[in-house]
Structures are given as structure tokens and as C-alpha cells.
Amino acid sequence: MKINIITKICVLVKSNKSFLVLFSLILLAIISCSNSTDEIDEKNEVEPPSSEDEIFQIAVLPDTQYYTSQKHGGQIEMFAEQINWIRNNAIESKIKYVVHLGDVVDHGHQQMEEWSVAKDILYKLETPLPGYPEGIPYGIAVGNHDQDPLGDPTFGSTDDGYNKYFGKEHFVRKSYYGGAHGATNNNDNHYDLFEVYNQKFIVLYIEYNEPGSEFYDTTIENSVFQWGSNILNQFEDHKVIIVSHSILARPEGSNSITTGGEGTNEISSTYTNQGDKIYNWFKKKSNVFMMLSGHRSGEGYRTDYYKGNTIKSFLSDYQSREDKNGNRNGGGGLMRTMEFNLTQNTLSIKTFSPSKSSIQMELDSDSFFTVKLFE
């Protein structure tokens, strides 16, 4: 799949004035355009966005467990800088929703200070901004490290951590919050609603419950899947994004688990055990077009077709990345934005790490690429 290299050059021009970098990328663009085909346009061209195009973005936060626990080189500041960047750019970049892919913390509710850190950082999204009276809408998937014991989906495993700070009672008065599966304050499986340019979206969150793992529970799985189906039946006029901590594994042979900047999307990711279950259940819903996940370190992408419907799935998780010296940095603050161009029907993915002083972009073709939005 061809990267939109011209767009990449524009990004570098803004963040890096080096003539040599720019000249090298121009040469790369010429070479790439002569040797590759674009998934979106047979002429190998993607029209630059127009000021008249209907464009918005969602921000995607991969596993933050090593930031909140300060393990493997992770720092709380990396998480805080992600949220600060989202808030500082929400208006100009039209960021309408934020997804956290799960594993907010590392130790379930065994070390509650990690949840306190996460709460203080994520609640900043709720501070009102011009045009955002409730703050920036967001949702959080339940990862295996958010449960206690790790990987146990049984009701009650998230009560002292995830649901204490991000339970149903916290979100119930938010206009974008749809509801949750189960009773009381349990928000492990929930959904949000938002609308942009008259296009309606529903984001369905499914907790970690991996077949083959010690605590896998088929009863919970069946109940959650049926609940999810009933919800999607109620919102047939909404485009569906499914978020679950475990959906995709890395493509075979990928080194994106530890090394950035060298990946491609030439080999499709495989599904995890839970991802396979989720896909085969929800593929029958014609309004499902996207699935997002973390959990498996690395990056991945795949496209599936079922009875005229197309579902694109994305993996992003950077917690095992290493720096140039081979040292882990907890994820390095890497996150994603996904730009929806409803006019041109394109979806553009950017992967980067924001900090107070600069933005570090990943420009390889499994980190920075454009595909069709709806098919």
C-alpha cells in the first residue's frame, strides 16, 4: 500500500527545516510514485484536502500501563503530554472523539495509585473548550491489566479501579454516553454516540475476554455479544466502530514490536482469539466498518469483506518499543490520529509522539497511511 508521501513531506517541512531531509524525501516520493499503486486511487493520487471538505479526527491512545506504573522507561509525563496535545489541538484539528485502547494501568486494582494518576490525566479531557461544552468525548476499553486478577472478565474484577473512576455513574450525564451492559456501576462493556456533519457514529466497547486464557468466560462472552447486537440493531443508521483491547496480532514477520519506522502493511495482521470471535459475530452487522485494538505490541492492519460489507481493523501498541540504544521507553508517548474526510471518503492515519518541545512522527507505511473510509 502506497503512503501519501507528499503529505508526509508537508509534515516534515513544518517540523524539520533540514534541506537534506526534505530533498531525500522528495527523491523517495518520485521513486515510490513510479513503482507502486495506491489502494485508494488507481492513478496513484490522493486529492489534497480542500477547505470545503467535511473533515474531522478521532485520537487513539494505545496502552498506557507503563506510563501510569512508570515501568520499562515509561513516564507519567508521556501520558500527560498526549492529553495536553489533544486538548491544545482539538479545536483546530476538529478532534471529535478520543479512544483509549485499554490497559490504562499495569496492576489492576492492586496498586490504586496508578488509577489515581490515570484519573487525573484523563479527566482533563472533560474540561470545557470553545465548542466542547462537556470537554472532548472519550471512551476507554477494559484491558487485561485493568482487571483483577489480570485477564479476568468476571463482574467485580474492575470495581475498585476502572469502574471507581470510569464507571457508568461517571459518564451517565454525558450527552455522548449511550449506556452499558450489566447492572449497577459496571461500565466494562459500553457504547458512546457522536455525530459530525450529519454522519452518525456509535463506538462499541467490548472488555478483554480472551479465549484460551485462564479466565476466559463463555457465558459473559455470549451475554456481551448479544447485548452488543441488540444495541447495534437500535442504531442501524449509525456507522459502527468496535473497540476491544485484543482484536489484532502483528503481521507475520513484523518487527514493529520493538522497532519503529520500518514497517509496511503489505502483510495483513491475523486476528487474536478474541478478535476472531468479535469479527465473526459482528461482521453480520452491515454498519460495522472499523475495529480498533492494542494489547499486542506493534502495529497491524487488515481489511475483511463479508456480504458486501467492508471492515477495516487497526492495531497500535508501542509499549515494547526500544530507543536507538536498545532501551525500552514504555511506549515513548506514541499515539495516533485518524482523519475522516467524509467528502473524499478517505481515512488517514498518523502516528506520532507529542512532547512540550516537538512532535516525533513515524513515517513508515504501517504508521502513516491513507485508505478508503467507507466501501
Contacts in CASP RR format, 6 or more apart in sequence:
PFRMAT RR
TARGET T0000
AUTHOR 0000-0000-0000
METHOD contacts of the structure
MODEL  1
MKINIITKICVLVKSNKSFLVLFSLILLAIISCSNSTDEIDEKNEVEPPS
SEDEIFQIAVLPDTQYYTSQKHGGQIEMFAEQINWIRNNAIESKIKYVVH
LGDVVDHGHQQMEEWSVAKDILYKLETPLPGYPEGIPYGIAVGNHDQDPL
GDPTFGSTDDGYNKYFGKEHFVRKSYYGGAHGATNNNDNHYDLFEVYNQK
FIVLYIEYNEPGSEFYDTTIENSVFQWGSNILNQFEDHKVIIVSHSILAR
PEGSNSITTGGEGTNEISSTYTNQGDKIYNWFKKKSNVFMMLSGHRSGEG
YRTDYYKGNTIKSFLSDYQSREDKNGNRNGGGGLMRTMEFNLTQNTLSIK
TFSPSKSSIQMELDSDSFFTVKLFE
1 38 0 8 1.000
1 39 0 8 1.000
1 264 0 8 1.000
1 265 0 8 1.000
1 266 0 8 1.000
1 365 0 8 1.000
1 369 0 8 1.000
1 371 0 8 1.000
2 32 0 8 1.000
2 33 0 8 1.000
2 36 0 8 1.000
2 37 0 8 1.000
2 38 0 8 1.000
2 39 0 8 1.000
2 44 0 8 1.000
2 365 0 8 1.000
3 32 0 8 1.000
3 363 0 8 1.000
3 364 0 8 1.000
3 365 0 8 1.000
3 368 0 8 1.000
3 369 0 8 1.000
3 370 0 8 1.000
4 46 0 8 1.000
4 348 0 8 1.000
4 368 0 8 1.000
4 369 0 8 1.000
4 370 0 8 1.000
5 25 0 8 1.000
5 28 0 8 1.000
5 29 0 8 1.000
5 32 0 8 1.000
5 33 0 8 1.000
6 29 0 8 1.000
6 48 0 8 1.000
7 46 0 8 1.000
7 48 0 8 1.000
7 348 0 8 1.000
7 370 0 8 1.000
8 25 0 8 1.000
8 361 0 8 1.000
8 363 0 8 1.000
8 368 0 8 1.000
9 22 0 8 1.000
9 25 0 8 1.000
9 26 0 8 1.000
9 29 0 8 1.000
11 350 0 8 1.000
11 361 0 8 1.000
11 363 0 8 1.000
12 21 0 8 1.000
12 22 0 8 1.000
12 25 0 8 1.000
12 361 0 8 1.000
12 363 0 8 1.000
13 22 0 8 1.000
15 358 0 8 1.000
15 359 0 8 1.000
15 361 0 8 1.000
16 22 0 8 1.000
33 44 0 8 1.000
36 44 0 8 1.000
37 44 0 8 1.000
38 44 0 8 1.000
38 45 0 8 1.000
38 46 0 8 1.000
39 371 0 8 1.000
39 372 0 8 1.000
40 46 0 8 1.000
40 346 0 8 1.000
40 370 0 8 1.000
40 371 0 8 1.000
40 372 0 8 1.000
46 344 0 8 1.000
46 346 0 8 1.000
46 370 0 8 1.000
47 344 0 8 1.000
49 55 0 8 1.000
49 341 0 8 1.000
49 344 0 8 1.000
50 343 0 8 1.000
52 343 0 8 1.000
53 341 0 8 1.000
53 342 0 8 1.000
53 343 0 8 1.000
53 344 0 8 1.000
54 196 0 8 1.000
54 197 0 8 1.000
54 341 0 8 1.000
54 342 0 8 1.000
54 343 0 8 1.000
55 94 0 8 1.000
55 339 0 8 1.000
55 340 0 8 1.000
55 341 0 8 1.000
55 342 0 8 1.000
55 343 0 8 1.000
56 94 0 8 1.000
56 95 0 8 1.000
56 96 0 8 1.000
56 196 0 8 1.000
56 197 0 8 1.000
56 339 0 8 1.000
56 340 0 8 1.000
56 342 0 8 1.000
57 93 0 8 1.000
57 94 0 8 1.000
57 95 0 8 1.000
57 96 0 8 1.000
57 337 0 8 1.000
57 338 0 8 1.000
57 339 0 8 1.000
57 340 0 8 1.000
58 95 0 8 1.000
58 96 0 8 1.000
58 97 0 8 1.000
58 98 0 8 1.000
58 99 0 8 1.000
58 337 0 8 1.000
58 338 0 8 1.000
58 340 0 8 1.000
59 86 0 8 1.000
59 95 0 8 1.000
59 97 0 8 1.000
59 98 0 8 1.000
59 99 0 8 1.000
59 335 0 8 1.000
59 336 0 8 1.000
59 337 0 8 1.000
59 338 0 8 1.000
60 98 0 8 1.000
60 99 0 8 1.000
60 101 0 8 1.000
60 292 0 8 1.000
60 314 0 8 1.000
60 316 0 8 1.000
60 335 0 8 1.000
60 336 0 8 1.000
60 337 0 8 1.000
60 338 0 8 1.000
61 82 0 8 1.000
61 98 0 8 1.000
61 99 0 8 1.000
61 100 0 8 1.000
61 101 0 8 1.000
61 335 0 8 1.000
62 101 0 8 1.000
62 294 0 8 1.000
62 316 0 8 1.000
62 317 0 8 1.000
62 318 0 8 1.000
62 319 0 8 1.000
62 331 0 8 1.000
62 334 0 8 1.000
62 335 0 8 1.000
62 336 0 8 1.000
63 101 0 8 1.000
63 102 0 8 1.000
63 103 0 8 1.000
63 145 0 8 1.000
63 294 0 8 1.000
63 295 0 8 1.000
63 317 0 8 1.000
63 318 0 8 1.000
63 319 0 8 1.000
64 79 0 8 1.000
64 100 0 8 1.000
64 102 0 8 1.000
64 103 0 8 1.000
64 104 0 8 1.000
64 105 0 8 1.000
64 118 0 8 1.000
65 71 0 8 1.000
65 103 0 8 1.000
65 104 0 8 1.000
65 105 0 8 1.000
65 106 0 8 1.000
65 145 0 8 1.000
65 319 0 8 1.000
66 72 0 8 1.000
66 73 0 8 1.000
66 74 0 8 1.000
66 106 0 8 1.000
66 319 0 8 1.000
66 330 0 8 1.000
66 331 0 8 1.000
67 74 0 8 1.000
67 75 0 8 1.000
67 76 0 8 1.000
67 78 0 8 1.000
67 79 0 8 1.000
67 330 0 8 1.000
67 331 0 8 1.000
67 333 0 8 1.000
68 76 0 8 1.000
68 79 0 8 1.000
68 104 0 8 1.000
68 105 0 8 1.000
68 106 0 8 1.000
68 114 0 8 1.000
68 115 0 8 1.000
68 117 0 8 1.000
68 118 0 8 1.000
69 105 0 8 1.000
69 106 0 8 1.000
69 107 0 8 1.000
69 111 0 8 1.000
69 114 0 8 1.000
70 76 0 8 1.000
71 106 0 8 1.000
71 330 0 8 1.000
72 319 0 8 1.000
72 328 0 8 1.000
72 329 0 8 1.000
72 330 0 8 1.000
73 327 0 8 1.000
73 328 0 8 1.000
73 329 0 8 1.000
73 330 0 8 1.000
74 328 0 8 1.000
74 329 0 8 1.000
74 330 0 8 1.000
74 331 0 8 1.000
74 332 0 8 1.000
76 117 0 8 1.000
76 121 0 8 1.000
78 330 0 8 1.000
78 331 0 8 1.000
78 332 0 8 1.000
78 333 0 8 1.000
78 353 0 8 1.000
79 117 0 8 1.000
79 118 0 8 1.000
79 121 0 8 1.000
79 333 0 8 1.000
80 121 0 8 1.000
81 333 0 8 1.000
81 354 0 8 1.000
81 355 0 8 1.000
81 356 0 8 1.000
82 333 0 8 1.000
82 335 0 8 1.000
82 354 0 8 1.000
83 121 0 8 1.000
83 122 0 8 1.000
83 124 0 8 1.000
83 125 0 8 1.000
84 124 0 8 1.000
84 354 0 8 1.000
85 335 0 8 1.000
85 354 0 8 1.000
85 359 0 8 1.000
86 95 0 8 1.000
86 98 0 8 1.000
86 125 0 8 1.000
86 136 0 8 1.000
87 124 0 8 1.000
87 125 0 8 1.000
87 127 0 8 1.000
87 129 0 8 1.000
87 136 0 8 1.000
89 95 0 8 1.000
90 129 0 8 1.000
90 132 0 8 1.000
90 136 0 8 1.000
91 129 0 8 1.000
91 130 0 8 1.000
91 131 0 8 1.000
91 132 0 8 1.000
93 337 0 8 1.000
94 196 0 8 1.000
95 136 0 8 1.000
95 337 0 8 1.000
96 136 0 8 1.000
96 137 0 8 1.000
96 194 0 8 1.000
96 196 0 8 1.000
97 136 0 8 1.000
97 137 0 8 1.000
97 138 0 8 1.000
97 139 0 8 1.000
97 176 0 8 1.000
97 192 0 8 1.000
97 194 0 8 1.000
97 201 0 8 1.000
97 203 0 8 1.000
98 125 0 8 1.000
98 136 0 8 1.000
98 137 0 8 1.000
98 138 0 8 1.000
98 139 0 8 1.000
99 138 0 8 1.000
99 139 0 8 1.000
99 141 0 8 1.000
99 203 0 8 1.000
99 241 0 8 1.000
99 243 0 8 1.000
99 292 0 8 1.000
100 122 0 8 1.000
100 138 0 8 1.000
100 139 0 8 1.000
100 140 0 8 1.000
100 141 0 8 1.000
101 141 0 8 1.000
101 243 0 8 1.000
101 245 0 8 1.000
101 292 0 8 1.000
101 293 0 8 1.000
101 294 0 8 1.000
101 295 0 8 1.000
101 316 0 8 1.000
101 317 0 8 1.000
102 140 0 8 1.000
102 141 0 8 1.000
102 142 0 8 1.000
102 143 0 8 1.000
102 145 0 8 1.000
102 146 0 8 1.000
102 208 0 8 1.000
102 245 0 8 1.000
102 294 0 8 1.000
102 295 0 8 1.000
103 143 0 8 1.000
103 144 0 8 1.000
103 145 0 8 1.000
103 146 0 8 1.000
103 245 0 8 1.000
103 294 0 8 1.000
103 295 0 8 1.000
103 319 0 8 1.000
104 115 0 8 1.000
104 118 0 8 1.000
104 122 0 8 1.000
104 140 0 8 1.000
104 143 0 8 1.000
104 145 0 8 1.000
104 146 0 8 1.000
104 162 0 8 1.000
105 111 0 8 1.000
105 114 0 8 1.000
105 115 0 8 1.000
105 118 0 8 1.000
105 145 0 8 1.000
105 146 0 8 1.000
105 161 0 8 1.000
106 114 0 8 1.000
106 145 0 8 1.000
107 114 0 8 1.000
107 145 0 8 1.000
108 114 0 8 1.000
108 115 0 8 1.000
108 145 0 8 1.000
108 146 0 8 1.000
108 147 0 8 1.000
108 148 0 8 1.000
108 150 0 8 1.000
108 158 0 8 1.000
108 161 0 8 1.000
109 115 0 8 1.000
109 148 0 8 1.000
109 158 0 8 1.000
109 159 0 8 1.000
109 160 0 8 1.000
109 161 0 8 1.000
109 164 0 8 1.000
110 148 0 8 1.000
112 160 0 8 1.000
112 161 0 8 1.000
115 161 0 8 1.000
115 162 0 8 1.000
115 164 0 8 1.000
115 165 0 8 1.000
118 165 0 8 1.000
119 165 0 8 1.000
119 166 0 8 1.000
122 138 0 8 1.000
122 140 0 8 1.000
122 166 0 8 1.000
125 135 0 8 1.000
125 136 0 8 1.000
125 138 0 8 1.000
126 134 0 8 1.000
126 135 0 8 1.000
126 136 0 8 1.000
127 135 0 8 1.000
128 134 0 8 1.000
128 135 0 8 1.000
129 135 0 8 1.000
129 136 0 8 1.000
134 174 0 8 1.000
134 175 0 8 1.000
134 176 0 8 1.000
137 174 0 8 1.000
137 176 0 8 1.000
137 192 0 8 1.000
137 194 0 8 1.000
139 166 0 8 1.000
139 190 0 8 1.000
139 192 0 8 1.000
139 203 0 8 1.000
139 205 0 8 1.000
139 243 0 8 1.000
140 162 0 8 1.000
140 166 0 8 1.000
140 205 0 8 1.000
141 205 0 8 1.000
141 206 0 8 1.000
141 207 0 8 1.000
141 208 0 8 1.000
141 243 0 8 1.000
141 244 0 8 1.000
141 245 0 8 1.000
142 153 0 8 1.000
142 158 0 8 1.000
142 162 0 8 1.000
142 188 0 8 1.000
142 189 0 8 1.000
142 205 0 8 1.000
142 207 0 8 1.000
142 208 0 8 1.000
142 245 0 8 1.000
143 151 0 8 1.000
143 207 0 8 1.000
143 208 0 8 1.000
143 245 0 8 1.000
143 246 0 8 1.000
143 295 0 8 1.000
144 150 0 8 1.000
144 151 0 8 1.000
144 208 0 8 1.000
144 210 0 8 1.000
144 213 0 8 1.000
144 245 0 8 1.000
144 246 0 8 1.000
144 295 0 8 1.000
145 151 0 8 1.000
146 158 0 8 1.000
146 161 0 8 1.000
146 162 0 8 1.000
146 208 0 8 1.000
147 153 0 8 1.000
147 157 0 8 1.000
147 158 0 8 1.000
147 162 0 8 1.000
147 207 0 8 1.000
147 208 0 8 1.000
147 215 0 8 1.000
148 157 0 8 1.000
148 158 0 8 1.000
148 160 0 8 1.000
149 157 0 8 1.000
149 215 0 8 1.000
151 157 0 8 1.000
151 208 0 8 1.000
151 209 0 8 1.000
151 210 0 8 1.000
151 213 0 8 1.000
151 214 0 8 1.000
151 215 0 8 1.000
152 214 0 8 1.000
152 215 0 8 1.000
153 188 0 8 1.000
153 207 0 8 1.000
153 208 0 8 1.000
153 209 0 8 1.000
153 215 0 8 1.000
153 216 0 8 1.000
153 217 0 8 1.000
153 220 0 8 1.000
154 215 0 8 1.000
154 217 0 8 1.000
154 220 0 8 1.000
155 182 0 8 1.000
155 186 0 8 1.000
155 188 0 8 1.000
155 220 0 8 1.000
156 163 0 8 1.000
156 186 0 8 1.000
158 186 0 8 1.000
158 188 0 8 1.000
158 207 0 8 1.000
159 185 0 8 1.000
159 186 0 8 1.000
162 187 0 8 1.000
162 188 0 8 1.000
163 185 0 8 1.000
163 186 0 8 1.000
163 187 0 8 1.000
163 188 0 8 1.000
166 187 0 8 1.000
167 180 0 8 1.000
167 185 0 8 1.000
167 186 0 8 1.000
167 187 0 8 1.000
168 179 0 8 1.000
168 180 0 8 1.000
168 184 0 8 1.000
168 185 0 8 1.000
168 186 0 8 1.000
168 187 0 8 1.000
168 190 0 8 1.000
169 185 0 8 1.000
170 187 0 8 1.000
171 177 0 8 1.000
171 187 0 8 1.000
171 190 0 8 1.000
172 179 0 8 1.000
176 192 0 8 1.000
176 193 0 8 1.000
176 194 0 8 1.000
177 190 0 8 1.000
177 192 0 8 1.000
177 193 0 8 1.000
178 190 0 8 1.000
178 191 0 8 1.000
178 192 0 8 1.000
178 193 0 8 1.000
179 190 0 8 1.000
179 191 0 8 1.000
180 186 0 8 1.000
180 187 0 8 1.000
180 188 0 8 1.000
180 189 0 8 1.000
180 190 0 8 1.000
180 191 0 8 1.000
181 188 0 8 1.000
181 189 0 8 1.000
181 190 0 8 1.000
181 223 0 8 1.000
181 224 0 8 1.000
181 227 0 8 1.000
181 228 0 8 1.000
182 189 0 8 1.000
182 227 0 8 1.000
188 207 0 8 1.000
189 205 0 8 1.000
189 206 0 8 1.000
189 207 0 8 1.000
189 224 0 8 1.000
189 227 0 8 1.000
189 228 0 8 1.000
190 205 0 8 1.000
191 202 0 8 1.000
191 203 0 8 1.000
191 204 0 8 1.000
191 205 0 8 1.000
191 228 0 8 1.000
191 231 0 8 1.000
192 202 0 8 1.000
192 203 0 8 1.000
192 205 0 8 1.000
193 200 0 8 1.000
193 201 0 8 1.000
193 202 0 8 1.000
193 203 0 8 1.000
193 235 0 8 1.000
193 238 0 8 1.000
194 200 0 8 1.000
194 201 0 8 1.000
194 203 0 8 1.000
195 201 0 8 1.000
196 340 0 8 1.000
196 342 0 8 1.000
197 342 0 8 1.000
199 239 0 8 1.000
199 342 0 8 1.000
200 235 0 8 1.000
200 237 0 8 1.000
200 238 0 8 1.000
200 239 0 8 1.000
201 238 0 8 1.000
201 239 0 8 1.000
201 240 0 8 1.000
201 241 0 8 1.000
202 231 0 8 1.000
202 232 0 8 1.000
202 235 0 8 1.000
202 238 0 8 1.000
202 239 0 8 1.000
202 240 0 8 1.000
202 241 0 8 1.000
203 240 0 8 1.000
203 241 0 8 1.000
203 242 0 8 1.000
203 243 0 8 1.000
204 228 0 8 1.000
204 231 0 8 1.000
204 232 0 8 1.000
204 240 0 8 1.000
204 241 0 8 1.000
204 242 0 8 1.000
204 243 0 8 1.000
205 243 0 8 1.000
205 244 0 8 1.000
206 224 0 8 1.000
206 228 0 8 1.000
206 242 0 8 1.000
206 243 0 8 1.000
206 244 0 8 1.000
206 278 0 8 1.000
207 224 0 8 1.000
207 244 0 8 1.000
207 245 0 8 1.000
208 244 0 8 1.000
208 245 0 8 1.000
208 246 0 8 1.000
208 274 0 8 1.000
208 295 0 8 1.000
209 215 0 8 1.000
209 216 0 8 1.000
209 217 0 8 1.000
209 220 0 8 1.000
209 221 0 8 1.000
209 224 0 8 1.000
209 274 0 8 1.000
210 216 0 8 1.000
210 246 0 8 1.000
210 272 0 8 1.000
210 273 0 8 1.000
210 274 0 8 1.000
211 221 0 8 1.000
211 273 0 8 1.000
211 274 0 8 1.000
211 277 0 8 1.000
212 273 0 8 1.000
213 273 0 8 1.000
221 277 0 8 1.000
225 277 0 8 1.000
225 278 0 8 1.000
225 281 0 8 1.000
225 282 0 8 1.000
228 282 0 8 1.000
229 281 0 8 1.000
229 282 0 8 1.000
229 285 0 8 1.000
232 240 0 8 1.000
232 282 0 8 1.000
232 285 0 8 1.000
232 287 0 8 1.000
232 288 0 8 1.000
235 287 0 8 1.000
236 287 0 8 1.000
237 287 0 8 1.000
238 287 0 8 1.000
239 287 0 8 1.000
239 289 0 8 1.000
239 374 0 8 1.000
240 282 0 8 1.000
240 285 0 8 1.000
240 287 0 8 1.000
240 288 0 8 1.000
240 289 0 8 1.000
240 290 0 8 1.000
241 289 0 8 1.000
241 290 0 8 1.000
241 291 0 8 1.000
241 292 0 8 1.000
242 278 0 8 1.000
242 282 0 8 1.000
242 288 0 8 1.000
242 290 0 8 1.000
242 291 0 8 1.000
242 292 0 8 1.000
243 291 0 8 1.000
243 292 0 8 1.000
243 293 0 8 1.000
244 274 0 8 1.000
244 275 0 8 1.000
244 278 0 8 1.000
244 291 0 8 1.000
244 293 0 8 1.000
245 293 0 8 1.000
245 294 0 8 1.000
245 295 0 8 1.000
246 272 0 8 1.000
246 273 0 8 1.000
246 274 0 8 1.000
246 275 0 8 1.000
246 293 0 8 1.000
246 294 0 8 1.000
246 295 0 8 1.000
246 296 0 8 1.000
247 271 0 8 1.000
247 272 0 8 1.000
247 274 0 8 1.000
247 275 0 8 1.000
247 278 0 8 1.000
247 279 0 8 1.000
247 291 0 8 1.000
247 292 0 8 1.000
247 293 0 8 1.000
247 294 0 8 1.000
247 313 0 8 1.000
247 315 0 8 1.000
248 269 0 8 1.000
248 270 0 8 1.000
248 271 0 8 1.000
248 272 0 8 1.000
248 275 0 8 1.000
248 291 0 8 1.000
248 293 0 8 1.000
248 294 0 8 1.000
248 296 0 8 1.000
248 300 0 8 1.000
248 301 0 8 1.000
248 302 0 8 1.000
248 313 0 8 1.000
248 314 0 8 1.000
248 315 0 8 1.000
249 269 0 8 1.000
249 270 0 8 1.000
249 271 0 8 1.000
249 272 0 8 1.000
249 296 0 8 1.000
249 315 0 8 1.000
250 256 0 8 1.000
250 257 0 8 1.000
250 269 0 8 1.000
250 296 0 8 1.000
250 297 0 8 1.000
250 298 0 8 1.000
250 299 0 8 1.000
250 300 0 8 1.000
250 315 0 8 1.000
251 265 0 8 1.000
251 267 0 8 1.000
251 268 0 8 1.000
251 269 0 8 1.000
251 270 0 8 1.000
251 300 0 8 1.000
252 267 0 8 1.000
252 270 0 8 1.000
253 267 0 8 1.000
254 263 0 8 1.000
254 267 0 8 1.000
254 298 0 8 1.000
254 299 0 8 1.000
254 300 0 8 1.000
254 366 0 8 1.000
255 262 0 8 1.000
255 263 0 8 1.000
256 262 0 8 1.000
256 263 0 8 1.000
256 298 0 8 1.000
256 299 0 8 1.000
256 300 0 8 1.000
256 366 0 8 1.000
257 297 0 8 1.000
257 298 0 8 1.000
257 320 0 8 1.000
257 321 0 8 1.000
258 297 0 8 1.000
258 320 0 8 1.000
258 321 0 8 1.000
258 322 0 8 1.000
259 321 0 8 1.000
259 322 0 8 1.000
260 321 0 8 1.000
260 362 0 8 1.000
260 364 0 8 1.000
260 367 0 8 1.000
261 362 0 8 1.000
261 363 0 8 1.000
261 364 0 8 1.000
261 367 0 8 1.000
262 364 0 8 1.000
263 299 0 8 1.000
263 364 0 8 1.000
263 365 0 8 1.000
263 366 0 8 1.000
263 367 0 8 1.000
264 364 0 8 1.000
264 365 0 8 1.000
264 366 0 8 1.000
265 300 0 8 1.000
265 301 0 8 1.000
265 365 0 8 1.000
265 366 0 8 1.000
265 369 0 8 1.000
268 301 0 8 1.000
268 302 0 8 1.000
268 303 0 8 1.000
269 300 0 8 1.000
269 301 0 8 1.000
269 302 0 8 1.000
269 313 0 8 1.000
269 315 0 8 1.000
270 302 0 8 1.000
271 279 0 8 1.000
271 302 0 8 1.000
271 313 0 8 1.000
272 293 0 8 1.000
272 295 0 8 1.000
272 296 0 8 1.000
275 291 0 8 1.000
275 293 0 8 1.000
278 291 0 8 1.000
279 291 0 8 1.000
279 304 0 8 1.000
279 311 0 8 1.000
279 313 0 8 1.000
282 288 0 8 1.000
283 304 0 8 1.000
283 306 0 8 1.000
283 309 0 8 1.000
283 311 0 8 1.000
284 306 0 8 1.000
284 307 0 8 1.000
286 307 0 8 1.000
286 308 0 8 1.000
286 309 0 8 1.000
288 309 0 8 1.000
288 311 0 8 1.000
289 309 0 8 1.000
289 310 0 8 1.000
289 311 0 8 1.000
289 312 0 8 1.000
289 373 0 8 1.000
289 374 0 8 1.000
289 375 0 8 1.000
290 311 0 8 1.000
290 312 0 8 1.000
290 313 0 8 1.000
290 314 0 8 1.000
291 311 0 8 1.000
291 312 0 8 1.000
291 313 0 8 1.000
291 314 0 8 1.000
292 313 0 8 1.000
292 314 0 8 1.000
292 316 0 8 1.000
293 313 0 8 1.000
293 314 0 8 1.000
293 315 0 8 1.000
294 315 0 8 1.000
294 316 0 8 1.000
294 317 0 8 1.000
295 317 0 8 1.000
296 315 0 8 1.000
296 317 0 8 1.000
297 317 0 8 1.000
297 318 0 8 1.000
297 319 0 8 1.000
297 320 0 8 1.000
297 321 0 8 1.000
298 315 0 8 1.000
298 316 0 8 1.000
298 317 0 8 1.000
298 318 0 8 1.000
298 320 0 8 1.000
298 321 0 8 1.000
299 315 0 8 1.000
299 316 0 8 1.000
299 317 0 8 1.000
299 351 0 8 1.000
299 366 0 8 1.000
299 367 0 8 1.000
300 314 0 8 1.000
300 315 0 8 1.000
300 316 0 8 1.000
300 366 0 8 1.000
301 312 0 8 1.000
301 313 0 8 1.000
301 314 0 8 1.000
301 315 0 8 1.000
301 366 0 8 1.000
301 369 0 8 1.000
302 312 0 8 1.000
302 313 0 8 1.000
303 310 0 8 1.000
303 311 0 8 1.000
303 312 0 8 1.000
303 313 0 8 1.000
303 371 0 8 1.000
304 310 0 8 1.000
304 311 0 8 1.000
304 313 0 8 1.000
305 311 0 8 1.000
310 374 0 8 1.000
310 375 0 8 1.000
312 347 0 8 1.000
312 371 0 8 1.000
314 349 0 8 1.000
316 334 0 8 1.000
316 336 0 8 1.000
316 351 0 8 1.000
318 330 0 8 1.000
318 331 0 8 1.000
318 332 0 8 1.000
318 333 0 8 1.000
318 334 0 8 1.000
319 330 0 8 1.000
319 331 0 8 1.000
320 328 0 8 1.000
320 330 0 8 1.000
320 331 0 8 1.000
321 328 0 8 1.000
321 329 0 8 1.000
321 330 0 8 1.000
321 331 0 8 1.000
321 332 0 8 1.000
321 334 0 8 1.000
322 328 0 8 1.000
322 329 0 8 1.000
323 329 0 8 1.000
332 353 0 8 1.000
333 353 0 8 1.000
333 354 0 8 1.000
334 351 0 8 1.000
334 352 0 8 1.000
334 353 0 8 1.000
334 362 0 8 1.000
335 351 0 8 1.000
335 352 0 8 1.000
335 353 0 8 1.000
335 354 0 8 1.000
336 349 0 8 1.000
336 350 0 8 1.000
336 351 0 8 1.000
336 352 0 8 1.000
337 349 0 8 1.000
337 350 0 8 1.000
337 352 0 8 1.000
338 347 0 8 1.000
338 348 0 8 1.000
338 349 0 8 1.000
339 346 0 8 1.000
339 347 0 8 1.000
339 348 0 8 1.000
339 349 0 8 1.000
339 350 0 8 1.000
340 347 0 8 1.000
340 373 0 8 1.000
341 347 0 8 1.000
341 348 0 8 1.000
341 373 0 8 1.000
342 373 0 8 1.000
345 372 0 8 1.000
345 373 0 8 1.000
345 374 0 8 1.000
346 370 0 8 1.000
346 371 0 8 1.000
346 372 0 8 1.000
346 373 0 8 1.000
347 370 0 8 1.000
347 371 0 8 1.000
347 372 0 8 1.000
347 373 0 8 1.000
348 369 0 8 1.000
348 370 0 8 1.000
349 367 0 8 1.000
349 368 0 8 1.000
349 369 0 8 1.000
349 370 0 8 1.000
349 371 0 8 1.000
350 361 0 8 1.000
350 367 0 8 1.000
350 368 0 8 1.000
351 361 0 8 1.000
351 362 0 8 1.000
351 367 0 8 1.000
351 368 0 8 1.000
352 359 0 8 1.000
352 360 0 8 1.000
352 361 0 8 1.000
352 362 0 8 1.000
353 359 0 8 1.000
353 360 0 8 1.000
361 368 0 8 1.000
362 368 0 8 1.000
END
